C-alpha cells in the first residue's frame, strides 16, 4: 500500500505579527501536495502576510510553519536552500528593465546552478515556450503588455522547477482576457508539472474555478477552509459579504489591526 504524500504546507497555531500589530492569529492550515489552494479575502486582511510565513520572510510569533514536512528554517543558509524549492510570482512582476526577457528568466539559473551556457539557454527557451512567449525572448520588459510581463515573471518563477508555487495577487492590473490567460496557465502548469500552488487573491470569480481548496482570510484569521463549492454555497453573513461584494457587514472596510497587548 502506498503511503500518503505529506502535505506541502502546514501551519499550526501560528500567530503572525508585524511590529506591535498582530495581523493573523490561530492559523491552522493544511495545503495538500499537488493541490491548487486559493487564499481569498479582502485587501489588507493578511493574505500576503501568510505567504511571507511560508517563504520564511516572517517568523511566526507563536506556532509553526512546515514546508514538505520540514520546519521553515531560520538559519540563512538553510533558508536559502529551502527557497530554491519555491517559485514566487510577485504582484509587480519584479522584472529587471535592463535585461531582456530571456535574461530575466535565466537569472535564477545563473544564480543557483553551474549549467553550461547551451543547456541554460535551452532551459530558458523551454520555460518561455511553456508560457507561450518563446518568440519574445529578445524583447525588453518595457516592450511587453501587462499580461505578457506577468507570463515572463511566471516563466522565471518556474526556472528552477520548484515543487511549490506561490502567487501573490497574480491578476493585479490585468484586463479580463489577460486574467483568463494567466489563470489558465496556472492550472495547466500545476497539473502538467505536478506542482502545489497557493494563489493569494481577492479575485474570487477568476480564482475559484481552478482551485481544489478555498481558504478565506478575514478579521484576523482563517474564517473558511473547504472546497470552492462549499464556499459558494455558504450562507454565512461574513462569507456572503465578501463573495457578493457587499459594502456593509461583518468585515469592516479599511480596518487597521489593533496593537497587540501583553495579554495577546
SVG drawing of the C-alpha trace seen along z (x, -y; Angstrom):
<svg xmlns="http://www.w3.org/2000/svg" viewBox="-27 -52 56 54">
<polyline fill="none" stroke="black" stroke-width="0.4" points="0.0,0.0 1.4,-3.4 2.0,-5.8 0.1,-9.0 2.0,-12.0 2.9,-14.5 1.2,-17.9 3.1,-20.6 2.4,-23.3 1.2,-23.0 0.6,-25.9 -0.2,-25.0 -1.4,-27.6 0.6,-30.3 0.4,-33.9 1.9,-36.4 2.9,-39.9 4.1,-43.0 5.8,-45.1 3.4,-45.7 0.4,-44.5 -1.0,-41.0 -2.1,-40.5 -3.2,-36.9 -3.7,-34.5 -4.6,-30.9 -3.7,-29.8 -4.3,-26.1 -4.0,-25.2 -3.0,-22.1 -2.2,-22.5 -2.2,-19.1 0.7,-18.3 -0.3,-18.6 -3.3,-20.8 -4.2,-24.4 -5.3,-26.3 -6.9,-29.7 -6.3,-32.1 -9.0,-34.7 -10.1,-37.7 -10.5,-41.5 -7.5,-43.7 -5.4,-44.3 -6.5,-41.2 -3.1,-39.5 -3.2,-37.2 0.3,-38.2 1.5,-38.0 0.5,-34.4 2.7,-33.8 5.6,-35.6 5.4,-33.0 5.7,-30.2 8.7,-31.7 10.4,-32.4 10.4,-36.1 8.3,-36.4 8.9,-34.2 5.7,-33.3 5.4,-34.8 3.9,-31.5 3.1,-28.2 4.9,-26.6 5.1,-26.5 6.3,-23.4 7.0,-23.1 7.1,-19.5 7.3,-18.1 10.2,-20.3 10.0,-23.4 10.8,-26.6 14.5,-27.3 15.6,-30.3 19.3,-30.0 20.1,-32.0 21.9,-29.2 19.2,-26.6 16.5,-29.1 18.2,-29.9 18.3,-26.2 14.6,-25.8 13.7,-28.8 15.2,-27.1 12.2,-24.8 9.7,-27.8 8.6,-29.7 7.1,-33.1 5.1,-35.3 5.1,-38.8 2.3,-41.4 4.7,-43.8 6.4,-41.0 9.9,-42.2 11.4,-42.0 14.7,-43.9 14.2,-46.5 17.7,-46.5 17.6,-42.8 15.9,-41.1 13.0,-38.6 15.4,-35.6 18.0,-37.2 15.3,-37.7 14.2,-34.1 17.9,-33.0 18.6,-34.9 17.7,-32.1 19.6,-29.5 22.7,-31.7 22.5,-32.4 21.8,-28.8 23.3,-26.5 26.5,-25.9 24.9,-24.8 26.8,-25.2 25.5,-28.1 24.0,-26.0 21.9,-24.0 20.9,-27.1 19.7,-28.8 17.7,-25.6 16.0,-25.6 15.2,-29.3 13.6,-28.6 11.6,-25.7 10.3,-27.9 9.3,-30.7 7.6,-28.1 5.6,-26.9 4.0,-30.3 3.7,-30.9 6.4,-33.6 9.3,-31.9 9.2,-34.4 9.6,-37.3 12.9,-36.2 14.8,-39.2 12.3,-41.8 12.7,-44.0 10.1,-44.5 9.1,-47.9 8.1,-46.3 5.6,-43.9 1.9,-44.2 0.9,-43.7 -0.2,-40.1 3.0,-39.3 5.1,-40.7 3.2,-38.5 3.8,-35.4 7.6,-36.2 7.6,-36.5 5.8,-33.2 8.4,-31.6 11.2,-33.0 9.5,-31.6 9.4,-28.2 13.1,-28.3 14.4,-26.0 11.4,-23.6 10.1,-24.3 7.6,-21.8 5.7,-24.7 4.5,-27.8 3.2,-30.9 1.2,-33.5 0.7,-36.9 -2.3,-38.6 -1.4,-37.3 -4.2,-39.2 -3.4,-42.7 -3.6,-45.3 -4.7,-42.8 -7.7,-43.0 -10.2,-40.2 -8.7,-38.4 -5.1,-38.6 -6.5,-37.4 -8.1,-34.4 -4.8,-33.5 -2.9,-33.7 -5.4,-31.5 -5.5,-29.0 -1.7,-28.9 -1.5,-28.4 -4.0,-25.5 -2.3,-23.8 1.2,-24.1 0.2,-23.0 -1.5,-19.9 1.1,-19.0 4.1,-19.6 2.5,-18.1 3.0,-21.4 1.5,-22.5 0.1,-26.1 -1.1,-28.6 -2.8,-31.6 -3.4,-34.7 -6.1,-36.8 -9.3,-38.9 -10.5,-37.9 -13.0,-35.3 -14.7,-34.5 -11.5,-34.1 -9.6,-32.0 -12.2,-29.6 -12.8,-27.7 -9.3,-26.4 -8.9,-25.7 -9.2,-22.5 -9.2,-24.2 -10.5,-27.6 -9.4,-29.5 -10.9,-32.8 -8.9,-35.2 -10.7,-38.0 -10.9,-39.6 -7.5,-38.4 -7.7,-34.8 -9.0,-32.0 -12.8,-32.1 -13.3,-29.4 -11.4,-26.3 -13.1,-23.9 -13.9,-23.3 -14.8,-26.1 -18.3,-24.5 -18.8,-24.6 -17.7,-28.3 -20.0,-29.4 -22.9,-27.5 -22.3,-29.1 -24.9,-31.3 -22.5,-32.7 -23.0,-36.5 -19.3,-37.2 -18.6,-35.0 -21.6,-36.3 -20.4,-39.9 -17.1,-39.1 -18.4,-36.9 -21.2,-39.3 -19.2,-42.5 -21.5,-44.0 -20.1,-47.2 -21.8,-46.6 -21.4,-43.5 -19.2,-41.7 -16.0,-42.6 -15.1,-46.3 -13.9,-48.4 -10.2,-49.6 -9.8,-48.4 -6.4,-48.5 -5.4,-45.6 -5.3,-46.7 -2.0,-46.9 -1.1,-43.8 -1.5,-43.9 0.6,-41.9 -2.4,-39.5 -2.2,-38.6"/>
</svg>
